[in-house]
Amino acid sequence: MSAHTELPQADVESTGSCCGGACHSDTAATEGAFTAVYEVKGMTCGHCEGAVAGEISELDGVTSVQASAATGQVTVASTAPLDEEAVRAAVDEAGYELV
């Protein structure tokens, strides 16, 4: 059984970014058989998005990650369901909190 969720992508403008949005990626998380959306507390800019996405993307099976500081949501596509504790540890490593 596989799950795939299509999420509408909002055109969000970053404000107050410490990096001017230079490390923000507009690549949507659409690759992979499984898509999960997580809420992350503490992201405020493109740099934050990149830190969270970078740590989560290192998990086995992750094919794409889209983090949004504006909504606090991180959309992750993967080849198999991810262990929530592994995602929590990756978010923690980036310096943020999985809600």
N, C-alpha and C positions, 0 to 999 in steps of 0.2 A: 504494500500500500504506500502510495506517495501523496504528499500534500504540497500544494503550491498555491500561494495567495498572491494575487495581483493587488498592489496598493497604489492609490493615486499619488502622484508625485507633485507636491506643492512647489511652486517657484518661490523660494525663500531667500530674502536678501539678508546677509549677515551684517550686523551692526556692532560696533564696539570690538571688533576682532583685534586681538593682539598681533596678528600676523597679516592683517588686511585681507584675509580670506585666501591667501596664497596657497595654503595647504588644504583647502576645501576641494572635495571632489564631487562632481555632479553625476558620477556614474551610479546608476540605480542598481540595486541588488535584485537582479532578475535571473541570474544563472543558477542552476541547481534544482534538485527535485524538491527540496524543503526550504520554506521561507518562514522565519520567525521574527517577530518584532519585540524588542526589549526596551524598557524604559531605564534610562541612565540619568542619575542625578549629578549635577555639577558641571556639565558641559556649557560653556559660554561663548565659544568662538570656533573658528575653523581649525585652530591648533588643537583644541580639545577634541574635535571631531576626528582629526587625524590620529591623535594618540589612542583613542578608543578603537577606531577602525583598525589601526595597525596591530594592536594586541589581539583583537578578535580574529583578524585575518590569519594569524599564525596557528589557529586551532585546526586540527586535522579535519578535512572535509569541507572547509569553508571555501566557497567559490567567489563570493562578493560580499561587501559590507557597505552600507550607506548610513552614516551617522548624521543627525540633525540637531545642532545645539538649540535651535529655535523651538523644537518640539520636545527635545529630550529623548527622542526615539532613535533606536538603532535597528535597522532592518538587515538581517543576515540570511543569505542564501547558502545552502550547503547540500552536499550529496547524501547526507543522512541526518537524522535528528541530532542536535547537539545536546550534550550534558549541560544542564543549567549551572551546575557548580563549576564546570570548566569555563563557561562564559563569565560567571561571577568572578572567578579568579583572574581572568584576562582583563576585565573592567577594573578590578581592584589594582592590578599591576599598572594600569594606565593612570591610576590616581583618582578614580571616580567610583560611584556606587551604583550597583544594579538594584533597582527598586523592585 
